[in-house]
Amino acid sequence: MFRDSAVIARNVHSQVADRIGALIVRGDVLPGDPLPSEVKICEMLDVSRTVVREAIRTLTGKGLVESRAKSGTRVRPRELAARAHRCRQLPCQDLRVAQRHGADGGGARRDGRDG
């Protein structure tokens, strides 16, 4: 009984994330542009605030948007989103090296030596 409702809730936030993500990828919302407020998105899509927050968290994790207190959620520039995506694909030990040499790990070698 409860399992079915959890699946529906997960699907709803995924659908909202897919919908917002598609707008970003298509270029309907440009890099640097703010997304509407959580409340406005709730009204537009007729979903709960929890669903919208989870969708925004998903998009943040994918590097498409960034949220900041008092300035809202904005679409990240494509190059930053691509770097964040590449950085998440690196093994954890390589992240420290990548951060020293730029987010894409340019020049960082797997054996820990620079060059």
Residue frames as qw, qx, qy, qz and C-alpha x, y, z in Angstrom:
[[0.000, 0.887, 0.462, 0.000, 0.00, 0.00, 0.00],
 [0.229, -0.890, 0.095, 0.383, 2.64, 2.62, 1.02],
 [0.554, -0.194, 0.560, 0.585, 5.10, 1.37, -1.52],
 [0.381, 0.603, 0.580, 0.394, 2.85, 2.42, -4.40],
 [0.040, -0.981, -0.187, 0.029, 2.52, 5.99, -3.11],
 [0.469, -0.661, 0.334, 0.481, 6.31, 6.31, -2.74],
 [0.525, 0.136, 0.621, 0.566, 6.77, 5.27, -6.37],
 [0.203, 0.828, 0.461, 0.247, 4.21, 7.84, -7.50],
 [0.253, -0.939, 0.015, 0.234, 5.89, 10.61, -5.47],
 [0.535, -0.400, 0.484, 0.565, 9.30, 9.71, -6.85],
 [0.448, 0.409, 0.622, 0.495, 7.90, 9.74, -10.36],
 [0.060, 0.944, 0.323, 0.037, 6.31, 13.16, -9.86],
 [0.301, -0.845, 0.222, 0.381, 9.54, 14.84, -8.77],
 [0.535, -0.122, 0.630, 0.550, 11.38, 13.11, -11.62],
 [0.353, 0.666, 0.578, 0.314, 8.78, 14.37, -14.08],
 [0.075, -0.984, -0.101, 0.128, 9.13, 17.92, -12.75],
 [0.452, -0.608, 0.440, 0.482, 12.94, 17.70, -12.95],
 [0.523, 0.198, 0.670, 0.487, 12.70, 16.34, -16.50],
 [0.229, 0.847, 0.455, 0.149, 10.33, 19.12, -17.52],
 [0.179, -0.950, 0.109, 0.231, 12.48, 21.93, -16.09],
 [0.555, -0.394, 0.561, 0.472, 15.66, 20.26, -17.36],
 [0.526, 0.454, 0.607, 0.387, 14.22, 20.04, -20.87],
 [0.112, 0.973, 0.200, 0.015, 13.48, 23.78, -20.83],
 [0.363, -0.797, 0.352, 0.330, 17.09, 24.45, -19.84],
 [0.593, -0.119, 0.661, 0.444, 18.62, 22.08, -22.40],
 [0.439, 0.655, 0.544, 0.287, 16.42, 23.44, -25.21],
 [0.327, 0.103, 0.029, 0.939, 17.52, 26.96, -24.34],
 [0.222, -0.738, -0.493, -0.403, 14.09, 28.20, -23.30],
 [0.494, -0.867, 0.002, 0.069, 15.69, 29.27, -20.00],
 [0.572, 0.685, -0.299, 0.338, 19.10, 30.79, -20.65],
 [0.695, -0.118, -0.419, 0.572, 22.24, 30.46, -18.50],
 [0.176, 0.063, -0.275, 0.943, 22.15, 33.02, -15.72],
 [0.443, -0.378, -0.298, -0.756, 18.38, 33.34, -15.87],
 [0.292, -0.154, 0.734, -0.594, 16.52, 32.74, -12.61],
 [0.219, -0.311, -0.900, -0.212, 13.94, 30.00, -12.35],
 [0.448, -0.591, -0.198, -0.640, 10.54, 31.03, -11.01],
 [0.309, -0.442, 0.629, -0.560, 10.16, 30.75, -7.25],
 [0.007, -0.022, -0.995, 0.101, 9.28, 27.39, -5.71],
 [0.339, 0.427, 0.592, -0.594, 5.79, 28.64, -4.97],
 [0.462, 0.546, -0.214, -0.665, 5.29, 29.80, -8.56],
 [0.273, 0.267, -0.881, -0.278, 6.50, 26.45, -9.95],
 [0.164, 0.184, 0.902, -0.354, 4.11, 24.69, -7.55],
 [0.441, 0.532, 0.317, -0.650, 1.22, 26.73, -8.91],
 [0.395, 0.528, -0.493, -0.567, 2.27, 26.30, -12.54],
 [0.368, 0.211, -0.889, -0.172, 2.63, 22.52, -12.33],
 [0.752, -0.367, -0.068, -0.543, 0.07, 21.85, -9.59],
 [0.785, 0.002, -0.560, 0.265, 2.53, 19.96, -7.39],
 [0.608, -0.764, -0.166, 0.138, 3.67, 20.27, -3.78],
 [0.004, 0.929, -0.363, 0.072, 6.60, 22.35, -2.65],
 [0.688, -0.416, 0.589, 0.077, 8.36, 19.16, -1.55],
 [0.806, 0.392, 0.396, 0.200, 8.19, 17.83, -5.11],
 [0.370, 0.906, -0.064, 0.194, 9.63, 21.09, -6.49],
 [0.336, -0.815, 0.471, -0.035, 12.44, 21.13, -3.92],
 [0.784, -0.162, 0.579, 0.153, 13.40, 17.55, -4.74],
 [0.699, 0.630, 0.262, 0.213, 13.35, 18.33, -8.47],
 [0.116, 0.953, -0.240, 0.146, 15.61, 21.36, -7.90],
 [0.582, -0.591, 0.556, 0.049, 17.97, 19.19, -5.85],
 [0.835, 0.201, 0.471, 0.202, 18.12, 16.73, -8.74],
 [0.512, 0.817, 0.087, 0.250, 18.89, 19.50, -11.24],
 [0.212, -0.898, 0.379, -0.072, 21.52, 20.94, -8.89],
 [0.752, -0.328, 0.559, 0.122, 23.13, 17.52, -8.62],
 [0.758, 0.432, 0.394, 0.290, 23.27, 17.32, -12.41],
 [0.430, -0.276, 0.155, 0.846, 24.94, 20.72, -12.54],
 [0.188, 0.587, 0.560, 0.553, 22.16, 22.44, -14.48],
 [0.217, -0.848, -0.161, -0.457, 21.17, 24.95, -11.79],
 [0.433, 0.026, -0.575, 0.694, 22.55, 26.49, -8.63],
 [0.375, -0.794, -0.424, -0.223, 20.57, 27.75, -5.67],
 [0.355, 0.148, -0.396, 0.834, 21.64, 30.58, -3.41],
 [0.177, -0.636, -0.621, 0.422, 19.91, 32.13, -0.47],
 [0.049, 0.735, 0.202, -0.646, 18.08, 35.36, -1.28],
 [0.164, 0.490, -0.471, -0.715, 18.99, 35.25, -4.98],
 [0.838, 0.262, 0.151, -0.454, 17.05, 32.11, -5.88],
 [0.756, -0.026, 0.608, 0.242, 17.83, 29.34, -8.32],
 [0.327, 0.763, -0.284, -0.479, 19.62, 30.22, -11.54],
 [0.932, 0.351, 0.050, 0.072, 20.60, 28.24, -14.62],
 [0.570, -0.570, 0.376, 0.457, 24.32, 27.55, -14.63],
 [0.349, 0.710, -0.438, -0.427, 26.43, 28.50, -17.64],
 [0.951, 0.232, -0.148, -0.144, 26.91, 25.48, -19.90],
 [0.530, 0.526, -0.583, 0.319, 30.69, 25.34, -19.41],
 [0.264, -0.428, 0.642, -0.579, 30.29, 25.22, -15.61],
 [0.872, -0.025, 0.218, -0.437, 27.63, 22.53, -15.88],
 [0.857, 0.388, -0.338, 0.016, 29.91, 20.47, -18.14],
 [0.235, 0.537, -0.667, 0.460, 32.84, 20.85, -15.72],
 [0.554, -0.308, 0.515, -0.577, 30.69, 19.83, -12.77],
 [0.948, 0.144, -0.008, -0.283, 29.56, 16.77, -14.71],
 [0.693, 0.466, -0.503, 0.221, 33.16, 15.77, -15.55],
 [0.064, -0.525, 0.632, -0.566, 34.25, 16.37, -11.96],
 [0.767, -0.200, 0.352, -0.497, 31.56, 14.04, -10.62],
 [0.938, 0.268, -0.193, -0.100, 32.88, 11.30, -12.90],
 [0.344, 0.594, -0.641, 0.344, 36.36, 11.43, -11.34],
 [0.710, -0.296, -0.597, 0.228, 37.25, 9.04, -8.52],
 [0.422, -0.888, -0.180, 0.003, 37.19, 10.78, -5.11],
 [0.677, -0.449, 0.125, 0.569, 40.98, 10.81, -4.71],
 [0.457, 0.276, 0.367, 0.762, 41.34, 12.70, -8.00],
 [0.053, -0.892, -0.408, -0.184, 38.95, 15.48, -6.94],
 [0.447, -0.786, 0.021, 0.426, 41.60, 17.21, -4.79],
 [0.481, -0.158, 0.467, 0.725, 44.02, 17.26, -7.72],
 [0.216, 0.590, 0.603, 0.492, 41.29, 18.41, -10.10],
 [0.190, -0.928, -0.310, 0.081, 40.36, 21.28, -7.80],
 [0.463, -0.614, 0.207, 0.605, 43.98, 22.49, -7.75],
 [0.298, -0.123, 0.605, 0.728, 44.16, 22.45, -11.55],
 [0.421, 0.101, -0.260, -0.863, 40.69, 23.64, -12.45],
 [0.724, 0.011, 0.442, -0.529, 37.46, 21.70, -12.28],
 [0.864, 0.385, -0.199, -0.257, 38.21, 19.66, -15.40],
 [0.858, -0.364, 0.315, 0.178, 41.41, 18.22, -13.90],
 [0.634, 0.748, -0.152, 0.125, 43.54, 19.57, -16.73],
 [0.274, 0.692, -0.586, 0.321, 47.11, 18.45, -16.26],
 [0.576, -0.428, 0.585, -0.379, 46.32, 16.20, -13.32],
 [0.525, 0.252, -0.788, -0.200, 47.42, 12.61, -13.80],
 [0.840, -0.343, -0.305, -0.287, 45.94, 9.58, -12.15],
 [0.779, -0.046, -0.447, 0.437, 49.22, 8.70, -10.40],
 [0.427, -0.817, -0.262, 0.285, 49.06, 12.03, -8.53],
 [0.474, -0.268, 0.212, 0.812, 51.93, 13.70, -10.37],
 [0.308, 0.802, 0.138, -0.493, 51.25, 16.96, -12.18],
 [0.102, -0.495, 0.606, 0.614, 52.02, 17.39, -15.83]]
